[in-house]
Amino acid sequence: RAALSSSPAVYAKLGYNVLTDLAPVSLIVKQSNVLVVHPSLPAKTIKELIALDKSSPNTLNSASAGVGSSNHLALVLFNMLSHAKIGHVPYKGAAPAVADTMGGHVHMTFAPVAAAVPPVKSHKLRALGISSVKRSKALPDVPTINEAGVPGYEAGGWNAMLAPAGTPRDIVLKVNQAVHAALASPRAQQLLAKSGAEEAAGTPEEFGSFLKAEVEKWGKVVKAAGIKLK
């Protein structure tokens, strides 16, 4: 999962090396977050949200699933790239974070697509942007945050398969091929469409390069946020 790439920077004593103690097998899916705001907030676009924040710095806040969670880091990256100063309110999970945003107790949150679709369609939340580089099939009318005014923005979760370092190459390739076959099944495609996740399987080498880039990227974000857990 995406936490794997931020863990080396988040935890003082992780106990293992993400890049040397694990063998990449395959990336499986990528999951987007959606920046959603309470309908009462007078911002209908990402640019309007940034302008609102700059007109009254340190007054807006965003809920997350907890310190160091993917939607917390999504907020940190958003602040870094947009120069906004939106505050962070950690919750014990994404569900209460979304619930309190719907209730107007916080202004916004970076919600998982699956959790955001029902309240967005019922107008209990307003979606301003998708965190991935491509629009979500579940919310095709919502622009990406990158195209909506924060160039270079990309954040979200992912699921992958890894094995212990030193696993024979033929076994890694055999499992990789099994992942591809499973994702191609109609049942898997149906579940992916329902969850809002996007298929992302590739070669072990492609996943290895992706993981290395993710560790470097989120290490910088964690450092900038000053996050450190025991």
N, C-alpha and C positions, 0 to 999 in steps of 0.2 A: 504494500500500500504506500501512499505518498509519504506517510509518516516515516517510512524507512529512510527516505532521502534527507529528512531534516533531523533525524535522531542523533547523528554524530555531533551536530552542533548544539542540540537541545540538552542532551544528557552528559553530565560531567564524566560519568563512568558507565559507558555503554556495555562493555564486556565483550564486544566483538567488533570487527572491522567490516563495514558494509561492502566495501569494494574488494577485499581480499579473502574474506572467510566464506563468501557465498558465490556460487556460479550462476550467472544469469541463464535462464531457460527460455522464458518468453514473457513479454508484456501481453496482458490479456485484454483489458478494457481500460478506457479513460472515462472519468466521471467529472462532469462540470459542476460548478457552483453557479448560482444565480444571485446577483446582487438585487435584493428585494427591499423595498421600503414600505413603511406604513402609508396608506393612502392619504393621510392628512399632511404628509410632508410635501411642501410646495416645490417639488423637483420631479419633473417627468422624464428627464434625460440624465445621462452621466455628466454632461457638461453643466447642466443646471445644478446638479448635486455638488459638484466641485465649487461652483460659483457661490452656492449657498453656504458651504463650509468656509470659504475664504471671506465671506461677508461677516461671519460670526465664528471665528476660530475657536476650537475646543468646546463647542457646544453640542455637536452631533455625536452620537455613539452607535456602535455596531455590536451586536451580540455574536458570540461564537460558542462552539462546543467545548471550549476550555483553552487554557494557556497552551500554546504550541500546537493546537489543532490545525487542520488544513484551512478552515475558514478564518481562524485567527491570522495565520500567515498570509492568507489571501488579502486580508485587510491591511496588514503591514506593507505588503507589496503595493497595494493600491495607494496607500499614503506616500510611499517612497516615489512612485512614478508620477503621481498627480500633484505632489506637494501639498496634499490635504492634511488635515490634522483631526481626523475622525477618531474618537476615543474607543476603547475596547472594553466590553462587558462580558466576562467569561461565564458560561453556564456549564452545567454537568450534562452535556450532550446537545446534539443538534435540535432535537425535538422541542425541548423547553426554550431554546433560543428562538426558534421559529414561532412558537406559541406566544412568547412575550413580545415579539415584533408585531404579530397580528393584533395583540392586545394594546399596542401603543405604548408599552412600557420602555421600549428602546426604539430608535429610529429605523434601524435596518439590520440586515444580516446577510452573509453570503451562504445561502441555503443550498443543500443538495437539490439537483433538478427534480428528483422524484418527490421530495417533500414540498417543493415550491409550486409545482404545477396546479394542484387543486386550489390553494388559496389565491393564486394568480388568476386562474380562470373564473373564480367566484368573486373577484375584485376585492378580496380581503387584504391582498398585498399587491404592490405594483412592481413589476420587474423592469429594471433599468438596463441590465447587461449580463451577458454570459461570460464566465471566466476563461473559457477555452478560446483557441484561435479560430475555431469554426462554430457557427451557430448550432444550437441544439435542435435535433429533429423533434424533440418534445415541445419546444417553444420556438418555432422557426421565425416568428415575427420579432423576436427580441434580439437586438444587435449584440455583437461581442463587445466587451469593455474596450478591447483594442480598437475596434472600428468606431466606437462611440465617443472617443476622445482621450484615451490613455494608451498611446502607442507603445507597443512592446509588451503589453500586459497579457500574461497567461498564468493561470493558477487552477488547480483542481486535483482531484484524487485519481488514483489508478490502482489496478490490481494486477499482480504479476505472479509468475512462478519462478522460484529459485531453488537450487540444490546446494548441498555442501560443496565447498571448494574441493577440486580434485575428482569430482564425479566424471567417469569416463565420457568422452565426447559422443560416442555412439548412443549412450543412454540419454544424454542431454538432447540430442537431435530427435530421438524416438519420442520423447515426451513432448518436445516442441511440435512435432507433426501431429501428435494426438490432440494438443491444444487447438491447433488450426482446424482439425477435423471436427472437434466438438463445437467450436464457434460457428462452423458452417451449417450446423443442423438447424432445421426450421424452428425447433423448440428453443434453442439458444437465441436465435434471432428474435423470436417473439418476446423472450424474457428481457433481452437487451432493450428493445423498443419500449417496453413497459417501464423499465427502471430509469431510462434516460441515459444509460451508459452507451459508449461508442466502442465498437470493436477496434483493437489496436495491436493485434498479434503481428509479430515479425520474426526475424531470425534472432538467435541468442546474441549475436554480435551487435545487432541494432539495439536490443534491449540493454546490453552492457554499456553502450555509448550513451543511451538515454539516461540510465541510472547514474552514470558518472557526472553528466551535465546537471541532473537534478540535485545531486549531493552538493555540487559547487554552487548552484543557484540558491538553494534554500539555506545553505550555510551562511551566505552573505546576508540573507533576509533575517535569519535568526540572530545573527551578530548585531545587525542594525537595530533590531528590536530589544536587544539586551535580555533575551530569554535564556534561562539556564535552570534546568531541573536536576535534582539529585538522582 
